[in-house]
Amino acid sequence: MKNSSITITLDRALEHVDAIETLGASLAAGIDAGVVIPDHVHTLMAMVATQLRGHLEELKAALTKPSA
């Protein structure tokens, strides 16, 4: 069960990394078009950091939890 939990958490984190790549391209295009401002970038990056931090905390908990 422990390995399953770790795998699920890692899969979600990797999905977020893929989304970051797409988000970066979209933000760059928006900045070039003048429709994205620095506050938008900061807000989105803070949200992404919060999500990734949550995944890492779940992973840490799964790795430090005693095996059943």
mmCIF file as Biopython writes it, N, C-alpha, C and O atoms, coordinates in Angstrom:
data_model
#
loop_
_atom_site.group_PDB
_atom_site.id
_atom_site.type_symbol
_atom_site.label_atom_id
_atom_site.label_alt_id
_atom_site.label_comp_id
_atom_site.label_asym_id
_atom_site.label_entity_id
_atom_site.label_seq_id
_atom_site.pdbx_PDB_ins_code
_atom_site.Cartn_x
_atom_site.Cartn_y
_atom_site.Cartn_z
_atom_site.occupancy
_atom_site.B_iso_or_equiv
_atom_site.auth_seq_id
_atom_site.auth_asym_id
_atom_site.pdbx_PDB_model_num
ATOM 1   N N  . MET A ? 1  ? 0.825  -1.201 0.000   1.0 0.0 1  A 1 
ATOM 2   C CA . MET A ? 1  ? 0.000  0.000  0.000   1.0 0.0 1  A 1 
ATOM 3   C C  . MET A ? 1  ? 0.866  1.260  0.000   1.0 0.0 1  A 1 
ATOM 4   O O  . MET A ? 1  ? 0.519  2.259  -0.630  1.0 0.0 1  A 1 
ATOM 5   N N  . LYS A ? 2  ? 2.001  1.205  0.716   1.0 0.0 2  A 1 
ATOM 6   C CA . LYS A ? 2  ? 2.881  2.352  0.800   1.0 0.0 2  A 1 
ATOM 7   C C  . LYS A ? 2  ? 3.399  2.732  -0.591  1.0 0.0 2  A 1 
ATOM 8   O O  . LYS A ? 2  ? 3.394  3.909  -0.951  1.0 0.0 2  A 1 
ATOM 9   N N  . ASN A ? 3  ? 3.841  1.749  -1.369  1.0 0.0 3  A 1 
ATOM 10  C CA . ASN A ? 3  ? 4.359  2.023  -2.709  1.0 0.0 3  A 1 
ATOM 11  C C  . ASN A ? 3  ? 3.287  2.637  -3.599  1.0 0.0 3  A 1 
ATOM 12  O O  . ASN A ? 3  ? 3.585  3.522  -4.401  1.0 0.0 3  A 1 
ATOM 13  N N  . SER A ? 4  ? 2.053  2.182  -3.470  1.0 0.0 4  A 1 
ATOM 14  C CA . SER A ? 4  ? 0.950  2.713  -4.261  1.0 0.0 4  A 1 
ATOM 15  C C  . SER A ? 4  ? 0.738  4.194  -3.950  1.0 0.0 4  A 1 
ATOM 16  O O  . SER A ? 4  ? 0.545  5.002  -4.858  1.0 0.0 4  A 1 
ATOM 17  N N  . SER A ? 5  ? 0.774  4.541  -2.680  1.0 0.0 5  A 1 
ATOM 18  C CA . SER A ? 5  ? 0.595  5.926  -2.260  1.0 0.0 5  A 1 
ATOM 19  C C  . SER A ? 5  ? 1.719  6.806  -2.797  1.0 0.0 5  A 1 
ATOM 20  O O  . SER A ? 5  ? 1.475  7.926  -3.245  1.0 0.0 5  A 1 
ATOM 21  N N  . ILE A ? 6  ? 2.929  6.306  -2.753  1.0 0.0 6  A 1 
ATOM 22  C CA . ILE A ? 6  ? 4.075  7.055  -3.262  1.0 0.0 6  A 1 
ATOM 23  C C  . ILE A ? 6  ? 3.943  7.250  -4.768  1.0 0.0 6  A 1 
ATOM 24  O O  . ILE A ? 6  ? 4.176  8.348  -5.274  1.0 0.0 6  A 1 
ATOM 25  N N  . THR A ? 7  ? 3.573  6.201  -5.481  1.0 0.0 7  A 1 
ATOM 26  C CA . THR A ? 7  ? 3.428  6.282  -6.929  1.0 0.0 7  A 1 
ATOM 27  C C  . THR A ? 7  ? 2.357  7.286  -7.328  1.0 0.0 7  A 1 
ATOM 28  O O  . THR A ? 7  ? 2.556  8.074  -8.253  1.0 0.0 7  A 1 
ATOM 29  N N  . ILE A ? 8  ? 1.235  7.261  -6.644  1.0 0.0 8  A 1 
ATOM 30  C CA . ILE A ? 8  ? 0.144  8.191  -6.938  1.0 0.0 8  A 1 
ATOM 31  C C  . ILE A ? 8  ? 0.595  9.628  -6.708  1.0 0.0 8  A 1 
ATOM 32  O O  . ILE A ? 8  ? 0.320  10.505 -7.527  1.0 0.0 8  A 1 
ATOM 33  N N  . THR A ? 9  ? 1.285  9.870  -5.600  1.0 0.0 9  A 1 
ATOM 34  C CA . THR A ? 9  ? 1.764  11.219 -5.290  1.0 0.0 9  A 1 
ATOM 35  C C  . THR A ? 9  ? 2.773  11.692 -6.323  1.0 0.0 9  A 1 
ATOM 36  O O  . THR A ? 9  ? 2.720  12.841 -6.762  1.0 0.0 9  A 1 
ATOM 37  N N  . LEU A ? 10 ? 3.689  10.817 -6.714  1.0 0.0 10 A 1 
ATOM 38  C CA . LEU A ? 10 ? 4.674  11.183 -7.731  1.0 0.0 10 A 1 
ATOM 39  C C  . LEU A ? 10 ? 4.013  11.458 -9.075  1.0 0.0 10 A 1 
ATOM 40  O O  . LEU A ? 10 ? 4.401  12.392 -9.777  1.0 0.0 10 A 1 
ATOM 41  N N  . ASP A ? 11 ? 3.031  10.660 -9.435  1.0 0.0 11 A 1 
ATOM 42  C CA . ASP A ? 11 ? 2.312  10.876 -10.700 1.0 0.0 11 A 1 
ATOM 43  C C  . ASP A ? 11 ? 1.634  12.243 -10.725 1.0 0.0 11 A 1 
ATOM 44  O O  . ASP A ? 11 ? 1.678  12.948 -11.733 1.0 0.0 11 A 1 
ATOM 45  N N  . ARG A ? 12 ? 1.008  12.612 -9.612  1.0 0.0 12 A 1 
ATOM 46  C CA . ARG A ? 12 ? 0.346  13.926 -9.550  1.0 0.0 12 A 1 
ATOM 47  C C  . ARG A ? 12 ? 1.361  15.056 -9.653  1.0 0.0 12 A 1 
ATOM 48  O O  . ARG A ? 12 ? 1.125  16.053 -10.336 1.0 0.0 12 A 1 
ATOM 49  N N  . ALA A ? 13 ? 2.495  14.895 -8.968  1.0 0.0 13 A 1 
ATOM 50  C CA . ALA A ? 13 ? 3.539  15.926 -9.038  1.0 0.0 13 A 1 
ATOM 51  C C  . ALA A ? 13 ? 4.068  16.061 -10.457 1.0 0.0 13 A 1 
ATOM 52  O O  . ALA A ? 13 ? 4.289  17.175 -10.931 1.0 0.0 13 A 1 
ATOM 53  N N  . LEU A ? 14 ? 4.272  14.941 -11.140 1.0 0.0 14 A 1 
ATOM 54  C CA . LEU A ? 14 ? 4.766  14.989 -12.521 1.0 0.0 14 A 1 
ATOM 55  C C  . LEU A ? 14 ? 3.739  15.632 -13.454 1.0 0.0 14 A 1 
ATOM 56  O O  . LEU A ? 14 ? 4.117  16.344 -14.384 1.0 0.0 14 A 1 
ATOM 57  N N  . GLU A ? 15 ? 2.469  15.397 -13.223 1.0 0.0 15 A 1 
ATOM 58  C CA . GLU A ? 15 ? 1.431  16.055 -14.018 1.0 0.0 15 A 1 
ATOM 59  C C  . GLU A ? 15 ? 1.498  17.568 -13.830 1.0 0.0 15 A 1 
ATOM 60  O O  . GLU A ? 15 ? 1.310  18.328 -14.780 1.0 0.0 15 A 1 
ATOM 61  N N  . HIS A ? 16 ? 1.767  18.000 -12.601 1.0 0.0 16 A 1 
ATOM 62  C CA . HIS A ? 16 ? 1.885  19.431 -12.351 1.0 0.0 16 A 1 
ATOM 63  C C  . HIS A ? 16 ? 3.123  20.006 -13.039 1.0 0.0 16 A 1 
ATOM 64  O O  . HIS A ? 16 ? 3.087  21.135 -13.528 1.0 0.0 16 A 1 
ATOM 65  N N  . VAL A ? 17 ? 4.199  19.256 -13.081 1.0 0.0 17 A 1 
ATOM 66  C CA . VAL A ? 17 ? 5.393  19.721 -13.782 1.0 0.0 17 A 1 
ATOM 67  C C  . VAL A ? 17 ? 5.092  19.897 -15.274 1.0 0.0 17 A 1 
ATOM 68  O O  . VAL A ? 17 ? 5.515  20.877 -15.887 1.0 0.0 17 A 1 
ATOM 69  N N  . ASP A ? 18 ? 4.367  18.951 -15.846 1.0 0.0 18 A 1 
ATOM 70  C CA . ASP A ? 18 ? 3.967  19.085 -17.254 1.0 0.0 18 A 1 
ATOM 71  C C  . ASP A ? 18 ? 3.111  20.338 -17.451 1.0 0.0 18 A 1 
ATOM 72  O O  . ASP A ? 18 ? 3.269  21.061 -18.435 1.0 0.0 18 A 1 
ATOM 73  N N  . ALA A ? 19 ? 2.215  20.581 -16.516 1.0 0.0 19 A 1 
ATOM 74  C CA . ALA A ? 19 ? 1.347  21.758 -16.604 1.0 0.0 19 A 1 
ATOM 75  C C  . ALA A ? 19 ? 2.156  23.049 -16.484 1.0 0.0 19 A 1 
ATOM 76  O O  . ALA A ? 19 ? 1.803  24.057 -17.096 1.0 0.0 19 A 1 
ATOM 77  N N  . ILE A ? 20 ? 3.227  23.028 -15.707 1.0 0.0 20 A 1 
ATOM 78  C CA . ILE A ? 20 ? 4.074  24.212 -15.558 1.0 0.0 20 A 1 
ATOM 79  C C  . ILE A ? 20 ? 4.700  24.584 -16.894 1.0 0.0 20 A 1 
ATOM 80  O O  . ILE A ? 20 ? 4.795  25.763 -17.233 1.0 0.0 20 A 1 
ATOM 81  N N  . GLU A ? 21 ? 5.125  23.579 -17.650 1.0 0.0 21 A 1 
ATOM 82  C CA . GLU A ? 21 ? 5.700  23.851 -18.974 1.0 0.0 21 A 1 
ATOM 83  C C  . GLU A ? 21 ? 4.689  24.551 -19.878 1.0 0.0 21 A 1 
ATOM 84  O O  . GLU A ? 21 ? 5.018  25.528 -20.550 1.0 0.0 21 A 1 
ATOM 85  N N  . THR A ? 22 ? 3.474  24.052 -19.888 1.0 0.0 22 A 1 
ATOM 86  C CA . THR A ? 22 ? 2.417  24.650 -20.700 1.0 0.0 22 A 1 
ATOM 87  C C  . THR A ? 22 ? 2.092  26.055 -20.196 1.0 0.0 22 A 1 
ATOM 88  O O  . THR A ? 22 ? 1.924  26.981 -20.989 1.0 0.0 22 A 1 
ATOM 89  N N  . LEU A ? 23 ? 2.006  26.206 -18.894 1.0 0.0 23 A 1 
ATOM 90  C CA . LEU A ? 23 ? 1.703  27.504 -18.295 1.0 0.0 23 A 1 
ATOM 91  C C  . LEU A ? 23 ? 2.778  28.519 -18.637 1.0 0.0 23 A 1 
ATOM 92  O O  . LEU A ? 23 ? 2.472  29.674 -18.936 1.0 0.0 23 A 1 
ATOM 93  N N  . GLY A ? 24 ? 4.033  28.097 -18.596 1.0 0.0 24 A 1 
ATOM 94  C CA . GLY A ? 24 ? 5.125  29.012 -18.928 1.0 0.0 24 A 1 
ATOM 95  C C  . GLY A ? 24 ? 5.001  29.546 -20.343 1.0 0.0 24 A 1 
ATOM 96  O O  . GLY A ? 24 ? 5.186  30.740 -20.576 1.0 0.0 24 A 1 
ATOM 97  N N  . ALA A ? 25 ? 4.689  28.672 -21.287 1.0 0.0 25 A 1 
ATOM 98  C CA . ALA A ? 25 ? 4.524  29.106 -22.677 1.0 0.0 25 A 1 
ATOM 99  C C  . ALA A ? 25 ? 3.340  30.060 -22.811 1.0 0.0 25 A 1 
ATOM 100 O O  . ALA A ? 25 ? 3.418  31.052 -23.536 1.0 0.0 25 A 1 
ATOM 101 N N  . SER A ? 26 ? 2.257  29.762 -22.120 1.0 0.0 26 A 1 
ATOM 102 C CA . SER A ? 26 ? 1.071  30.627 -22.178 1.0 0.0 26 A 1 
ATOM 103 C C  . SER A ? 26 ? 1.351  31.996 -21.567 1.0 0.0 26 A 1 
ATOM 104 O O  . SER A ? 26 ? 0.931  33.023 -22.102 1.0 0.0 26 A 1 
ATOM 105 N N  . LEU A ? 27 ? 2.059  32.002 -20.448 1.0 0.0 27 A 1 
ATOM 106 C CA . LEU A ? 27 ? 2.391  33.280 -19.813 1.0 0.0 27 A 1 
ATOM 107 C C  . LEU A ? 27 ? 3.305  34.112 -20.708 1.0 0.0 27 A 1 
ATOM 108 O O  . LEU A ? 27 ? 3.122  35.323 -20.834 1.0 0.0 27 A 1 
ATOM 109 N N  . ALA A ? 28 ? 4.278  33.467 -21.322 1.0 0.0 28 A 1 
ATOM 110 C CA . ALA A ? 28 ? 5.176  34.202 -22.218 1.0 0.0 28 A 1 
ATOM 111 C C  . ALA A ? 28 ? 4.401  34.831 -23.363 1.0 0.0 28 A 1 
ATOM 112 O O  . ALA A ? 28 ? 4.636  35.988 -23.714 1.0 0.0 28 A 1 
ATOM 113 N N  . ALA A ? 29 ? 3.481  34.080 -23.943 1.0 0.0 29 A 1 
ATOM 114 C CA . ALA A ? 29 ? 2.668  34.618 -25.028 1.0 0.0 29 A 1 
ATOM 115 C C  . ALA A ? 29 ? 1.802  35.774 -24.536 1.0 0.0 29 A 1 
ATOM 116 O O  . ALA A ? 29 ? 1.643  36.783 -25.224 1.0 0.0 29 A 1 
ATOM 117 N N  . GLY A ? 30 ? 1.247  35.615 -23.341 1.0 0.0 30 A 1 
ATOM 118 C CA . GLY A ? 30 ? 0.412  36.669 -22.773 1.0 0.0 30 A 1 
ATOM 119 C C  . GLY A ? 30 ? 1.187  37.932 -22.455 1.0 0.0 30 A 1 
ATOM 120 O O  . GLY A ? 30 ? 0.683  39.042 -22.631 1.0 0.0 30 A 1 
ATOM 121 N N  . ILE A ? 31 ? 2.408  37.763 -21.990 1.0 0.0 31 A 1 
ATOM 122 C CA . ILE A ? 31 ? 3.257  38.932 -21.721 1.0 0.0 31 A 1 
ATOM 123 C C  . ILE A ? 31 ? 3.579  39.645 -23.025 1.0 0.0 31 A 1 
ATOM 124 O O  . ILE A ? 31 ? 3.499  40.870 -23.112 1.0 0.0 31 A 1 
ATOM 125 N N  . ASP A ? 32 ? 3.946  38.861 -24.043 1.0 0.0 32 A 1 
ATOM 126 C CA . ASP A ? 32 ? 4.246  39.457 -25.353 1.0 0.0 32 A 1 
ATOM 127 C C  . ASP A ? 32 ? 3.036  40.202 -25.914 1.0 0.0 32 A 1 
ATOM 128 O O  . ASP A ? 32 ? 3.188  41.240 -26.559 1.0 0.0 32 A 1 
ATOM 129 N N  . ALA A ? 33 ? 1.836  39.677 -25.670 1.0 0.0 33 A 1 
ATOM 130 C CA . ALA A ? 33 ? 0.617  40.308 -26.181 1.0 0.0 33 A 1 
ATOM 131 C C  . ALA A ? 33 ? 0.157  41.467 -25.296 1.0 0.0 33 A 1 
ATOM 132 O O  . ALA A ? 33 ? -0.742 42.220 -25.669 1.0 0.0 33 A 1 
ATOM 133 N N  . GLY A ? 34 ? 0.776  41.603 -24.126 1.0 0.0 34 A 1 
ATOM 134 C CA . GLY A ? 34 ? 0.422  42.689 -23.226 1.0 0.0 34 A 1 
ATOM 135 C C  . GLY A ? 34 ? -0.810 42.436 -22.378 1.0 0.0 34 A 1 
ATOM 136 O O  . GLY A ? 34 ? -1.359 43.371 -21.797 1.0 0.0 34 A 1 
ATOM 137 N N  . VAL A ? 35 ? -1.255 41.189 -22.297 1.0 0.0 35 A 1 
ATOM 138 C CA . VAL A ? 35 ? -2.452 40.886 -21.515 1.0 0.0 35 A 1 
ATOM 139 C C  . VAL A ? 35 ? -2.137 40.228 -20.167 1.0 0.0 35 A 1 
ATOM 140 O O  . VAL A ? 35 ? -3.028 40.049 -19.337 1.0 0.0 35 A 1 
ATOM 141 N N  . VAL A ? 36 ? -0.882 39.876 -19.958 1.0 0.0 36 A 1 
ATOM 142 C CA . VAL A ? 36 ? -0.469 39.279 -18.684 1.0 0.0 36 A 1 
ATOM 143 C C  . VAL A ? 36 ? 0.459  40.268 -17.995 1.0 0.0 36 A 1 
ATOM 144 O O  . VAL A ? 36 ? 1.401  40.788 -18.594 1.0 0.0 36 A 1 
ATOM 145 N N  . ILE A ? 37 ? 0.171  40.514 -16.727 1.0 0.0 37 A 1 
ATOM 146 C CA . ILE A ? 37 ? 0.986  41.442 -15.942 1.0 0.0 37 A 1 
ATOM 147 C C  . ILE A ? 37 ? 1.741  40.656 -14.867 1.0 0.0 37 A 1 
ATOM 148 O O  . ILE A ? 37 ? 1.380  39.518 -14.567 1.0 0.0 37 A 1 
ATOM 149 N N  . PRO A ? 38 ? 2.775  41.247 -14.292 1.0 0.0 38 A 1 
ATOM 150 C CA . PRO A ? 38 ? 3.562  40.531 -13.279 1.0 0.0 38 A 1 
ATOM 151 C C  . PRO A ? 38 ? 2.734  39.952 -12.127 1.0 0.0 38 A 1 
ATOM 152 O O  . PRO A ? 38 ? 3.063  38.885 -11.607 1.0 0.0 38 A 1 
ATOM 153 N N  . ASP A ? 39 ? 1.677  40.637 -11.731 1.0 0.0 39 A 1 
ATOM 154 C CA . ASP A ? 39 ? 0.835  40.098 -10.646 1.0 0.0 39 A 1 
ATOM 155 C C  . ASP A ? 39 ? 0.209  38.764 -11.043 1.0 0.0 39 A 1 
ATOM 156 O O  . ASP A ? 39 ? 0.067  37.872 -10.207 1.0 0.0 39 A 1 
ATOM 157 N N  . HIS A ? 40 ? -0.168 38.624 -12.317 1.0 0.0 40 A 1 
ATOM 158 C CA . HIS A ? 40 ? -0.729 37.350 -12.785 1.0 0.0 40 A 1 
ATOM 159 C C  . HIS A ? 40 ? 0.301  36.241 -12.647 1.0 0.0 40 A 1 
ATOM 160 O O  . HIS A ? 40 ? -0.006 35.149 -12.170 1.0 0.0 40 A 1 
ATOM 161 N N  . VAL A ? 41 ? 1.519  36.530 -13.065 1.0 0.0 41 A 1 
ATOM 162 C CA . VAL A ? 41 ? 2.589  35.532 -13.005 1.0 0.0 41 A 1 
ATOM 163 C C  . VAL A ? 41 ? 2.844  35.135 -11.555 1.0 0.0 41 A 1 
ATOM 164 O O  . VAL A ? 41 ? 2.949  33.949 -11.241 1.0 0.0 41 A 1 
ATOM 165 N N  . HIS A ? 42 ? 2.943  36.114 -10.686 1.0 0.0 42 A 1 
ATOM 166 C CA . HIS A ? 42 ? 3.207  35.836 -9.267  1.0 0.0 42 A 1 
ATOM 167 C C  . HIS A ? 42 ? 2.107  34.982 -8.665  1.0 0.0 42 A 1 
ATOM 168 O O  . HIS A ? 42 ? 2.393  34.016 -7.957  1.0 0.0 42 A 1 
ATOM 169 N N  . THR A ? 43 ? 0.866  35.319 -8.932  1.0 0.0 43 A 1 
ATOM 170 C CA . THR A ? 43 ? -0.267 34.566 -8.394  1.0 0.0 43 A 1 
ATOM 171 C C  . THR A ? 43 ? -0.254 33.122 -8.875  1.0 0.0 43 A 1 
ATOM 172 O O  . THR A ? 43 ? -0.436 32.199 -8.081  1.0 0.0 43 A 1 
ATOM 173 N N  . LEU A ? 44 ? -0.039 32.924 -10.166 1.0 0.0 44 A 1 
ATOM 174 C CA . LEU A ? 44 ? -0.021 31.569 -10.708 1.0 0.0 44 A 1 
ATOM 175 C C  . LEU A ? 44 ? 1.148  30.756 -10.163 1.0 0.0 44 A 1 
ATOM 176 O O  . LEU A ? 44 ? 0.984  29.577 -9.847  1.0 0.0 44 A 1 
ATOM 177 N N  . MET A ? 45 ? 2.313  31.361 -10.048 1.0 0.0 45 A 1 
ATOM 178 C CA . MET A ? 45 ? 3.478  30.635 -9.538  1.0 0.0 45 A 1 
ATOM 179 C C  . MET A ? 45 ? 3.280  30.272 -8.059  1.0 0.0 45 A 1 
ATOM 180 O O  . MET A ? 45 ? 3.703  29.202 -7.623  1.0 0.0 45 A 1 
ATOM 181 N N  . ALA A ? 46 ? 2.653  31.139 -7.307  1.0 0.0 46 A 1 
ATOM 182 C CA . ALA A ? 46 ? 2.369  30.842 -5.901  1.0 0.0 46 A 1 
ATOM 183 C C  . ALA A ? 46 ? 1.411  29.655 -5.791  1.0 0.0 46 A 1 
ATOM 184 O O  . ALA A ? 46 ? 1.572  28.800 -4.920  1.0 0.0 46 A 1 
ATOM 185 N N  . MET A ? 47 ? 0.419  29.608 -6.675  1.0 0.0 47 A 1 
ATOM 186 C CA . MET A ? 47 ? -0.527 28.490 -6.664  1.0 0.0 47 A 1 
ATOM 187 C C  . MET A ? 47 ? 0.184  27.179 -7.014  1.0 0.0 47 A 1 
ATOM 188 O O  . MET A ? 47 ? -0.045 26.152 -6.374  1.0 0.0 47 A 1 
ATOM 189 N N  . VAL A ? 48 ? 1.034  27.221 -8.016  1.0 0.0 48 A 1 
ATOM 190 C CA . VAL A ? 48 ? 1.770  26.025 -8.427  1.0 0.0 48 A 1 
ATOM 191 C C  . VAL A ? 48 ? 2.694  25.569 -7.298  1.0 0.0 48 A 1 
ATOM 192 O O  . VAL A ? 48 ? 2.769  24.376 -7.000  1.0 0.0 48 A 1 
ATOM 193 N N  . ALA A ? 49 ? 3.385  26.500 -6.679  1.0 0.0 49 A 1 
ATOM 194 C CA . ALA A ? 49 ? 4.285  26.153 -5.573  1.0 0.0 49 A 1 
ATOM 195 C C  . ALA A ? 49 ? 3.512  25.503 -4.431  1.0 0.0 49 A 1 
ATOM 196 O O  . ALA A ? 49 ? 3.987  24.538 -3.831  1.0 0.0 49 A 1 
ATOM 197 N N  . THR A ? 50 ? 2.342  26.016 -4.130  1.0 0.0 50 A 1 
ATOM 198 C CA . THR A ? 50 ? 1.516  25.446 -3.066  1.0 0.0 50 A 1 
ATOM 199 C C  . THR A ? 50 ? 1.117  24.012 -3.388  1.0 0.0 50 A 1 
ATOM 200 O O  . THR A ? 50 ? 1.158  23.137 -2.522  1.0 0.0 50 A 1 
ATOM 201 N N  . GLN A ? 51 ? 0.731  23.779 -4.638  1.0 0.0 51 A 1 
ATOM 202 C CA . GLN A ? 51 ? 0.341  22.424 -5.037  1.0 0.0 51 A 1 
ATOM 203 C C  . GLN A ? 51 ? 1.520  21.463 -4.976  1.0 0.0 51 A 1 
ATOM 204 O O  . GLN A ? 51 ? 1.387  20.353 -4.460  1.0 0.0 51 A 1 
ATOM 205 N N  . LEU A ? 52 ? 2.664  21.873 -5.494  1.0 0.0 52 A 1 
ATOM 206 C CA . LEU A ? 52 ? 3.840  20.999 -5.462  1.0 0.0 52 A 1 
ATOM 207 C C  . LEU A ? 52 ? 4.313  20.752 -4.035  1.0 0.0 52 A 1 
ATOM 208 O O  . LEU A ? 52 ? 4.731  19.644 -3.700  1.0 0.0 52 A 1 
ATOM 209 N N  . ARG A ? 53 ? 4.247  21.777 -3.198  1.0 0.0 53 A 1 
ATOM 210 C CA . ARG A ? 53 ? 4.620  21.608 -1.794  1.0 0.0 53 A 1 
ATOM 211 C C  . ARG A ? 53 ? 3.725  20.560 -1.134  1.0 0.0 53 A 1 
ATOM 212 O O  . ARG A ? 53 ? 4.195  19.731 -0.355  1.0 0.0 53 A 1 
ATOM 213 N N  . GLY A ? 54 ? 2.442  20.607 -1.452  1.0 0.0 54 A 1 
ATOM 214 C CA . GLY A ? 54 ? 1.512  19.621 -0.904  1.0 0.0 54 A 1 
ATOM 215 C C  . GLY A ? 54 ? 1.866  18.211 -1.338  1.0 0.0 54 A 1 
ATOM 216 O O  . GLY A ? 54 ? 1.819  17.281 -0.532  1.0 0.0 54 A 1 
ATOM 217 N N  . HIS A ? 55 ? 2.224  18.044 -2.616  1.0 0.0 55 A 1 
ATOM 218 C CA . HIS A ? 55 ? 2.623  16.725 -3.104  1.0 0.0 55 A 1 
ATOM 219 C C  . HIS A ? 55 ? 3.885  16.236 -2.398  1.0 0.0 55 A 1 
ATOM 220 O O  . HIS A ? 55 ? 3.984  15.067 -2.026  1.0 0.0 55 A 1 
ATOM 221 N N  . LEU A ? 56 ? 4.834  17.128 -2.220  1.0 0.0 56 A 1 
ATOM 222 C CA . LEU A ? 56 ? 6.077  16.740 -1.548  1.0 0.0 56 A 1 
ATOM 223 C C  . LEU A ? 56 ? 5.841  16.389 -0.083  1.0 0.0 56 A 1 
ATOM 224 O O  . LEU A ? 56 ? 6.477  15.478 0.446   1.0 0.0 56 A 1 
ATOM 225 N N  . GLU A ? 57 ? 4.932  17.104 0.575   1.0 0.0 57 A 1 
ATOM 226 C CA . GLU A ? 57 ? 4.608  16.780 1.962   1.0 0.0 57 A 1 
ATOM 227 C C  . GLU A ? 57 ? 3.933  15.410 2.063   1.0 0.0 57 A 1 
ATOM 228 O O  . GLU A ? 57 ? 4.201  14.645 2.989   1.0 0.0 57 A 1 
ATOM 229 N N  . GLU A ? 58 ? 3.044  15.106 1.091   1.0 0.0 58 A 1 
ATOM 230 C CA . GLU A ? 58 ? 2.416  13.783 1.055   1.0 0.0 58 A 1 
ATOM 231 C C  . GLU A ? 58 ? 3.456  12.701 0.845   1.0 0.0 58 A 1 
ATOM 232 O O  . GLU A ? 58 ? 3.410  11.650 1.484   1.0 0.0 58 A 1 
ATOM 233 N N  . LEU A ? 59 ? 4.393  12.961 -0.051  1.0 0.0 59 A 1 
ATOM 234 C CA . LEU A ? 59 ? 5.446  11.998 -0.339  1.0 0.0 59 A 1 
ATOM 235 C C  . LEU A ? 59 ? 6.329  11.782 0.888   1.0 0.0 59 A 1 
ATOM 236 O O  . LEU A ? 59 ? 6.680  10.648 1.213   1.0 0.0 59 A 1 
ATOM 237 N N  . LYS A ? 60 ? 6.681  12.857 1.557   1.0 0.0 60 A 1 
ATOM 238 C CA . LYS A ? 60 ? 7.489  12.750 2.775   1.0 0.0 60 A 1 
ATOM 239 C C  . LYS A ? 60 ? 6.760  11.915 3.830   1.0 0.0 60 A 1 
ATOM 240 O O  . LYS A ? 60 ? 7.360  11.061 4.482   1.0 0.0 60 A 1 
ATOM 241 N N  . ALA A ? 61 ? 5.471  12.173 3.986   1.0 0.0 61 A 1 
ATOM 242 C CA . ALA A ? 61 ? 4.684  11.421 4.964   1.0 0.0 61 A 1 
ATOM 243 C C  . ALA A ? 61 ? 4.650  9.943  4.602   1.0 0.0 61 A 1 
ATOM 244 O O  . ALA A ? 61 ? 4.770  9.084  5.476   1.0 0.0 61 A 1 
ATOM 245 N N  . ALA A ? 62 ? 4.488  9.647  3.327   1.0 0.0 62 A 1 
ATOM 246 C CA . ALA A ? 62 ? 4.431  8.254  2.888   1.0 0.0 62 A 1 
ATOM 247 C C  . ALA A ? 62 ? 5.770  7.553  3.088   1.0 0.0 62 A 1 
ATOM 248 O O  . ALA A ? 62 ? 5.812  6.372  3.435   1.0 0.0 62 A 1 
ATOM 249 N N  . LEU A ? 63 ? 6.855  8.277  2.870   1.0 0.0 63 A 1 
ATOM 250 C CA . LEU A ? 63 ? 8.183  7.678  3.001   1.0 0.0 63 A 1 
ATOM 251 C C  . LEU A ? 63 ? 8.608  7.481  4.460   1.0 0.0 63 A 1 
ATOM 252 O O  . LEU A ? 63 ? 9.383  6.576  4.768   1.0 0.0 63 A 1 
ATOM 253 N N  . THR A ? 64 ? 8.103  8.324  5.343   1.0 0.0 64 A 1 
ATOM 254 C CA . THR A ? 64 ? 8.505  8.230  6.748   1.0 0.0 64 A 1 
ATOM 255 C C  . THR A ? 64 ? 7.533  7.424  7.586   1.0 0.0 64 A 1 
ATOM 256 O O  . THR A ? 64 ? 7.806  7.130  8.749   1.0 0.0 64 A 1 
ATOM 257 N N  . LYS A ? 65 ? 6.384  7.062  6.992   1.0 0.0 65 A 1 
ATOM 258 C CA . LYS A ? 65 ? 5.385  6.265  7.705   1.0 0.0 65 A 1 
ATOM 259 C C  . LYS A ? 65 ? 5.889  4.839  7.848   1.0 0.0 65 A 1 
ATOM 260 O O  . LYS A ? 65 ? 6.355  4.239  6.879   1.0 0.0 65 A 1 
ATOM 261 N N  . PRO A ? 66 ? 5.795  4.296  9.055   1.0 0.0 66 A 1 
ATOM 262 C CA . PRO A ? 66 ? 6.230  2.906  9.250   1.0 0.0 66 A 1 
ATOM 263 C C  . PRO A ? 66 ? 5.425  1.947  8.385   1.0 0.0 66 A 1 
ATOM 264 O O  . PRO A ? 66 ? 4.220  2.129  8.207   1.0 0.0 66 A 1 
ATOM 265 N N  . SER A ? 67 ? 6.079  0.936  7.854   1.0 0.0 67 A 1 
ATOM 266 C CA . SER A ? 67 ? 5.390  -0.069 7.053   1.0 0.0 67 A 1 
ATOM 267 C C  . SER A ? 67 ? 4.439  -0.865 7.924   1.0 0.0 67 A 1 
ATOM 268 O O  . SER A ? 67 ? 4.721  -1.141 9.090   1.0 0.0 67 A 1 
ATOM 269 N N  . ALA A ? 68 ? 3.301  -1.230 7.334   1.0 0.0 68 A 1 
ATOM 270 C CA . ALA A ? 68 ? 2.296  -1.993 8.086   1.0 0.0 68 A 1 
ATOM 271 C C  . ALA A ? 68 ? 2.567  -3.461 7.967   1.0 0.0 68 A 1 
ATOM 272 O O  . ALA A ? 68 ? 1.833  -4.272 8.529   1.0 0.0 68 A 1 
#
